[in-house]
């Protein structure tokens, strides 16, 4: 959104609401002190509260998914008019609460069910996971890349698939070994899974777990890794190659400005679904902000050359930069999920000349070729 338009919204909001503050509540699945998902959301909360003097925020951390309803009740009693629920597993609890509180505005992260007073939103990383995969494919020596996954939900399956497509675009025989830990935040489980993957021969690592444990364990063995959600370069400066970073504040600013201006109400959110990617600057490639690729790895990535169907002979580093630019354009000239793509059972999932739709990406269950390991709910 253009800055001038945001300014107009804020002026309209001030006229509509006077000086009364808008109170927004944030419900987190993990502790704000993690170095992944919850920390990133809380950074977004702080950014939007700083940007808008008319906004007051509150939050509650480490809320079990099955108990979200009682915490929503508390927030409503405390005066929250907008509530952000930041975990996939909160989805049904949010919908139930929305029926109890028809005048409260809800926004649910990563979900796909909406209602007149429930919007959905996502700053998604599948494009960046593909770029990370290109680099991982160039750096693996064993041909085995490890992935520690939290839960086998469509979001993670989408990311692992995109990562694997990137790995195999550079290294067609490479495999991505997946281990699920069934925890969003569990340093102990992440450590055990990483060590098991190392024992299986993996020598490059990516993950979805909200601590820097995988990065640290991999570094102890001298293996490169990719950060998850928050900057992790400081935990292993010689071994973190790149990663996925998020700016949730970009979505929170846009959403709350529209609430303040009266454009979003508790009666018109059923079709509001944020799906913000690289073009909207909601997500960032990098081991840290301002460090898209760790300089220590650039020579190796430049030395690795591949034959690309469009660009001809090109280094992996240059390919990453070119595709990053293409995916950052609003025209989306390149997408990782463009066909032909077969799943690991040999079924054609994306025909040549087509791409997966947003709905298909949000509900993906199948695994691409090269993924090794258990894959619950995998279609045959």
SVG drawing of the C-alpha trace seen along z (x, -y; Angstrom):
<svg xmlns="http://www.w3.org/2000/svg" viewBox="-22 -14 57 59">
<polyline fill="none" stroke="black" stroke-width="0.4" points="0.0,0.0 1.3,-3.4 2.3,-5.6 0.0,-8.4 -3.0,-6.0 -2.1,-4.7 -1.9,-8.4 -5.4,-9.0 -6.7,-6.0 -5.2,-7.2 -6.8,-10.7 -10.2,-9.1 -9.7,-6.8 -8.9,-9.7 -12.1,-11.5 -14.2,-8.4 -12.9,-7.3 -11.7,-10.5 -8.9,-10.1 -10.2,-6.8 -7.5,-4.1 -8.0,-0.9 -7.0,2.2 -5.6,5.2 -4.7,8.5 -2.2,11.1 -2.3,14.8 1.0,16.7 1.7,20.4 5.2,20.2 7.2,17.9 8.1,14.5 11.7,15.3 12.0,18.0 14.0,17.2 11.4,18.2 7.7,17.8 6.5,16.2 9.4,13.8 8.8,12.6 5.1,12.0 5.9,10.1 8.4,7.9 5.5,7.2 3.3,6.3 5.9,3.9 6.4,2.3 2.8,1.6 2.3,0.2 5.2,-2.1 3.9,-3.2 0.3,-4.0 -0.1,-6.3 -3.9,-5.5 -3.2,-1.7 -2.8,0.2 -1.7,3.8 -1.6,6.7 -0.4,10.3 -0.4,13.7 2.2,16.3 2.5,20.1 -1.2,20.7 -2.1,24.4 -4.1,24.7 -7.0,26.4 -7.3,23.6 -7.4,20.6 -11.1,19.9 -10.6,19.1 -7.8,16.7 -9.9,15.0 -12.6,14.6 -10.1,12.9 -9.0,10.5 -12.5,9.5 -13.2,8.9 -10.1,6.7 -11.5,4.6 -9.8,6.0 -11.7,5.1 -9.3,6.8 -7.7,10.2 -4.8,11.8 -4.5,15.6 -1.1,16.7 -1.2,20.5 -2.8,22.9 -4.3,25.0 -6.3,22.0 -8.5,22.0 -11.6,23.7 -11.3,22.1 -11.2,18.7 -14.4,19.4 -16.2,20.5 -15.2,17.4 -16.2,15.2 -19.7,16.5 -19.7,15.7 -18.4,12.2 -19.9,11.0 -18.7,7.4 -15.1,8.3 -12.7,8.5 -10.5,11.6 -7.6,12.3 -6.2,15.8 -2.6,16.5 -2.0,19.5 -5.7,20.6 -8.2,20.9 -11.6,20.7 -13.2,17.2 -16.4,15.6 -18.0,12.1 -15.7,11.1 -12.8,13.4 -10.0,12.6 -7.0,14.8 -3.4,13.8 -0.1,15.2 3.4,14.0 4.6,17.1 8.1,18.4 7.7,20.9 9.6,18.7 12.4,18.2 12.6,21.9 13.1,22.6 16.1,20.2 17.5,21.7 17.1,25.1 19.1,24.0 22.0,23.1 21.6,26.3 21.8,28.3 25.1,26.6 26.6,27.1 25.8,30.7 28.6,33.1 26.8,36.2 23.7,35.5 21.6,35.7 20.0,32.6 18.3,32.7 15.0,31.1 13.6,30.9 9.9,30.3 7.5,29.3 4.1,30.7 3.1,32.3 0.6,29.6 0.1,28.1 2.2,25.1 5.3,27.1 4.7,29.5 4.5,26.6 7.8,25.3 9.6,28.6 8.4,29.3 9.6,25.9 13.0,26.4 13.3,29.9 12.5,28.5 15.3,26.0 17.8,28.6 17.1,30.9 17.2,28.1 20.9,27.9 21.6,31.4 19.0,33.8 20.0,36.9 20.0,35.2 17.5,36.2 15.9,34.2 15.6,36.3 12.6,35.2 12.1,35.9 9.0,34.6 9.3,33.6 5.6,32.7 6.5,29.6 6.7,26.0 9.3,25.1 11.4,27.9 15.2,27.5 15.6,31.0 13.6,32.6 15.2,30.4 18.7,31.5 17.8,35.1 16.3,34.9 19.4,33.0 21.8,35.6 19.7,38.4 19.8,36.7 23.6,36.3 23.9,40.0 21.9,40.7 24.4,38.8 22.9,35.3 25.4,32.5 23.2,29.4 20.2,28.4 16.9,26.5 14.1,26.6 10.8,25.4 11.2,25.2 11.3,22.0 14.8,22.1 18.3,21.9 19.1,25.4 19.4,27.0 21.8,24.2 23.9,24.7 24.0,28.5 24.9,28.5 27.6,25.9 29.2,28.1 29.7,30.7 30.9,28.2 27.7,28.3 26.0,25.4 22.3,24.5 19.5,22.1 17.9,19.9 14.2,20.0 11.9,17.0 14.3,14.8 17.9,13.7 20.2,16.6 23.5,15.6 24.9,14.7 24.4,18.2 26.7,19.7 28.4,16.9 30.6,19.4 27.8,21.8 24.5,20.0 24.2,19.6 20.9,17.7 17.3,18.2 13.8,16.9 13.0,13.7 9.6,12.1 8.1,8.7 4.7,9.4 4.5,5.7 3.8,4.9 0.6,6.9 -0.4,5.7 0.0,2.1 -2.1,2.5 -4.8,4.4 -5.1,2.2 -5.0,-1.0 -8.1,0.3 -9.8,1.2 -9.1,-2.3 -10.5,-3.9 -13.6,-1.8 -12.8,0.1 -12.6,3.4 -15.5,4.2 -16.9,7.2 -19.3,7.7 -17.2,7.7 -14.1,9.9 -15.3,13.1 -13.3,12.5 -10.2,10.8 -7.2,13.1 -3.7,11.7 -1.2,13.8 1.8,11.7 5.1,12.8 8.3,11.2 6.5,8.6 4.8,7.2 8.1,7.2 6.5,9.2 9.2,11.8 13.0,11.5 15.8,13.7 18.6,13.7 20.7,15.0 20.0,11.6 18.4,8.4 20.7,6.9 22.6,10.2 20.7,12.1 23.6,14.6 26.5,15.0 29.6,13.7 31.5,16.7 29.5,18.9 29.4,16.6 32.6,18.0 31.4,21.6 28.0,20.6 29.6,18.7 31.9,21.6 29.1,24.1 27.8,23.8 24.7,25.4 23.0,25.5 19.7,23.7 16.9,24.0 16.5,20.2 19.8,18.6 22.2,21.2 25.3,21.9 25.1,19.9 26.5,20.0 24.1,20.9 24.7,17.6 23.7,15.7 20.7,17.9 19.5,17.2 19.8,13.5 18.0,13.6 15.1,15.7 14.9,13.6 14.4,10.5 11.8,12.3 9.8,13.5 10.0,10.0 8.2,8.5 4.4,8.2 4.1,10.0 5.6,13.1 7.5,14.1 8.8,17.2 7.2,19.5 8.7,22.7 5.5,24.7 5.3,24.4 4.9,27.6 5.6,30.2 5.9,31.5 5.4,35.1 5.0,36.3 7.2,38.9 4.7,41.6 5.0,40.7 1.6,38.8 1.6,35.7 0.5,32.9 1.3,29.8 1.0,30.1 3.4,28.3 2.6,24.6 0.5,24.4 1.2,23.3 -0.4,24.3 -3.1,21.9 -3.1,20.3 -5.8,22.6 -3.8,25.6 -0.7,24.3 -2.6,23.8 -3.9,27.3 -1.0,29.3 -0.5,32.8 1.6,34.6 5.4,34.8 7.7,34.0 10.3,36.4 13.4,36.3 11.6,36.1 12.4,39.0 10.7,39.9 7.2,40.2 4.6,37.9 1.2,38.2 -1.9,37.8 0.0,38.4 -2.4,39.1 -1.7,42.1"/>
</svg>
